Each structure stands twice: as C-alpha cells, then as structure tokens.
C-alpha cells in the first residue's frame, strides 16, 4: 500500500514538474515571439502609400547691379519640373506593446503620413545670361534645389497627404494580416480615424 502511494505520489510530482517546466517554456517562447513580431513590423521602416506626379513651370530671374548701381544685369531661366512624389509612413514611429497572455499586439500610436521621396527631372528653357551676370555651376545646383523645394510647397494643396491618410487603415490591416499568420491578434481599438470610412469595424 505504501509502495503504491509512493508510486502515485512520484508520478504526480513528476507530472506537476513537467507541466510547470513546459508552461514556463511556452511563456518564454511567446515572449520571444512577441519581440520578434514587434521588430518585424518596424523593420518594414518606410511604407509607400500614395504616389503623385507633378509637372510645374518655374520662372527664375536674378538681377544684379554694377558700377554703383548704374548698370543692371539680368539672368533668367524657365524651368520645366517633372517630379514623382511618394507619400507614406515611417513605421519606426509607430508605438506597439505586446500582451503575451492573450497573444495580442496593441497599437497605441500610428504616425502621420510624410513625404518619403521626391524624384525630380529639371529641364531648362529660355536660359539667358546677363552681360555681367552669367549662370555658373553653383547657380544650376541651387536652381535644382529650388525646384525640389518648389514641388514640396505644392504638395499640401495636391491632396496627396489626405489621400495617404485615407489609406492608413489599409496599412493597419496589412499589419493585422501579418500578425494573424503568426497566430496573434492585432488590437488597434485605441486609435481614432476621423473622416475615414473604415472597411472593418474596429474592436
């Protein structure tokens, strides 16, 4: 009888020990998995959401006075600027936290859309040098920089930023699909999406 009791006690203790060990290992695996998933999301870094094309004409005039301002010399140029602008999100700026008990990633902050890249092609038309005021390499470099800034100033009125904001939910749903393939839930109920028709009811 004592032998049977000892055997049962030994089996029970062994079972409890193995269960505790396995549970501890499972918790550690889940915690490690959550870290990997968080880093995986952020490793996407920059995600292009909207692309826009610009074709703008930029007029440049530079007048310099010489000889005690008695003579002025003018150089001028007309620039045709073709540009491709990419608007999107820097996913390194999102804020996430993991609930390992429920295998859930919680999104607490999503960044505003920003200009990711601007590719410009500048062509010069009607470039005219002044007698004492001629274009040089420095001028052309500065003009290319001015052309890029000229496009940047046009972006707010173009509607590209607003279009990117409307695509924010698509970006979040893409992250959700990424997590679901790993068996995790994605909770973004803390975020608000004003003036956006959501494709999915937020939990």
C-alpha positions in Angstrom: 0.0 0.0 0.0 2.8 2.4 1.0 4.6 1.4 -2.2 1.5 2.2 -4.4 1.1 5.5 -2.6 4.7 6.3 -3.2 4.4 5.5 -6.9 1.3 7.7 -7.3 3.0 10.5 -5.4 6.1 10.2 -7.6 4.0 10.2 -10.8 2.0 13.2 -9.6 5.1 15.2 -8.7 6.7 14.3 -12.0 3.6 15.4 -13.9 3.5 18.7 -12.0 7.2 19.3 -12.6 6.9 18.6 -16.3 3.8 20.7 -16.6 5.5 23.6 -14.8 8.6 23.3 -17.0 6.6 23.2 -20.2 4.4 26.1 -19.2 7.5 28.2 -18.4 9.0 27.3 -21.7 5.8 28.2 -23.5 5.7 31.6 -21.8 9.3 32.3 -22.8 8.6 31.2 -26.4 5.6 33.6 -26.6 7.6 36.5 -25.1 10.4 35.9 -27.6 7.8 35.6 -30.4 6.2 38.9 -29.4 9.6 40.7 -29.6 10.3 39.2 -33.0 6.9 40.3 -34.3 7.3 43.9 -33.0 10.7 44.1 -34.6 9.4 42.6 -37.8 6.7 45.2 -38.1 9.1 48.1 -37.5 11.7 46.6 -39.9 9.4 47.5 -42.8 10.5 51.0 -41.9 9.1 53.1 -44.7 5.9 52.1 -46.4 4.8 54.0 -49.6 1.1 54.6 -49.6 0.4 57.2 -52.3 2.3 58.3 -55.4 1.8 61.6 -57.3 3.2 63.1 -60.4 3.9 66.8 -60.8 4.6 68.9 -63.9 5.3 72.5 -63.0 6.8 75.6 -64.6 9.2 77.6 -62.5 10.4 81.1 -63.6 13.7 82.3 -62.3 15.1 85.8 -62.6 18.2 87.2 -60.9 19.2 90.9 -61.3 22.5 92.3 -60.1 23.5 96.0 -60.2 27.0 97.0 -61.1 29.1 100.2 -61.3 27.4 102.0 -58.4 24.0 100.6 -59.4 24.2 102.5 -62.7 24.0 99.3 -64.8 21.8 96.3 -64.0 22.4 92.8 -65.5 19.7 90.2 -65.5 19.9 86.5 -66.0 16.7 84.4 -66.3 15.5 80.9 -67.0 12.3 79.0 -67.3 12.4 75.5 -65.7 10.1 72.7 -66.5 10.0 70.4 -63.5 8.7 66.9 -63.7 8.6 65.2 -60.3 7.4 62.0 -58.8 6.4 62.2 -55.1 5.9 59.3 -52.7 3.9 59.8 -49.6 3.7 57.2 -46.9 4.5 56.2 -43.3 7.7 55.8 -41.3 6.8 52.6 -39.4 9.7 53.1 -37.0 7.5 55.8 -35.4 4.6 53.5 -34.5 4.1 52.6 -30.9 3.2 49.0 -30.1 3.0 46.9 -26.9 2.6 43.1 -26.5 0.1 41.3 -24.3 1.7 37.9 -24.2 -1.0 36.4 -22.1 -3.6 36.9 -24.8 -1.1 36.7 -27.7 -2.1 40.2 -28.7 -0.2 43.2 -30.2 -1.7 46.5 -29.2 -1.2 49.6 -31.5 -1.2 52.8 -29.4 0.2 55.3 -31.9 0.3 55.5 -35.7 2.3 58.2 -37.4 1.1 60.9 -39.7 1.9 60.5 -43.4 5.1 62.2 -44.6 7.0 62.8 -47.9 9.3 59.8 -48.3 10.9 60.6 -51.6 10.9 63.2 -54.3 12.4 62.4 -57.8 12.8 65.5 -59.9 13.7 65.9 -63.6 14.5 69.6 -64.4 14.8 70.9 -67.9 15.8 74.5 -68.7 14.1 76.6 -71.3 14.9 80.2 -72.4 18.0 80.3 -70.2 19.5 83.8 -70.8 22.7 85.1 -69.3 23.2 88.8 -68.4 26.1 90.7 -69.7 27.7 90.9 -66.3 25.6 88.2 -64.6 26.0 84.7 -66.0 24.9 81.3 -64.9 27.6 79.1 -63.3 27.7 75.6 -61.9 26.7 76.8 -58.4 23.7 78.6 -59.8 22.5 75.5 -61.5 22.9 73.4 -58.3 20.9 76.0 -56.4 18.2 76.0 -59.0 17.8 72.3 -58.8 17.4 72.6 -55.0 14.9 75.4 -55.5 13.0 73.3 -58.0 12.7 70.5 -55.4 11.5 73.0 -52.7 9.0 74.4 -55.2 7.5 70.9 -55.6 7.4 70.4 -51.8 5.4 73.6 -51.4 2.9 72.3 -53.9 2.3 69.0 -52.1 -0.2 70.2 -49.4 -2.6 71.6 -52.0 -2.3 68.5 -54.1 -4.4 66.3 -51.8 -1.7 63.6 -51.6 -1.4 63.9 -47.8 -5.2 63.5 -47.4 -5.2 60.5 -49.8 -2.4 58.9 -47.7 -4.4 59.4 -44.5 -7.4 57.6 -46.1 -5.0 54.7 -46.8 -3.9 54.5 -43.1 -6.5 51.8 -42.3 -5.2 49.6 -45.3 -1.7 49.8 -43.8 -3.0 48.7 -40.4 -5.0 45.9 -41.9 -1.8 44.7 -43.7 0.0 44.6 -40.4 -3.0 42.7 -38.9 -2.7 40.1 -41.6 1.0 39.7 -40.9 0.2 39.0 -37.3 -2.7 36.7 -37.9 -0.4 34.4 -39.9 1.7 34.0 -36.7 -1.4 33.2 -34.6 -1.5 36.7 -32.9 -4.4 39.2 -32.7 -3.9 42.9 -33.5 -5.7 45.4 -31.4 -6.0 48.9 -32.8 -9.1 50.0 -30.9 -7.3 52.8 -29.1 -6.8 54.7 -32.4 -9.3 57.1 -33.9 -9.8 57.5 -37.6 -11.7 60.8 -38.2 -13.4 61.2 -41.6 -12.3 57.8 -42.7 -14.8 55.2 -43.8 -13.4 52.1 -42.2 -13.6 48.8 -44.1 -13.8 46.9 -40.9 -15.5 47.7 -37.6 -12.8 48.4 -35.0 -13.0 46.3 -31.9 
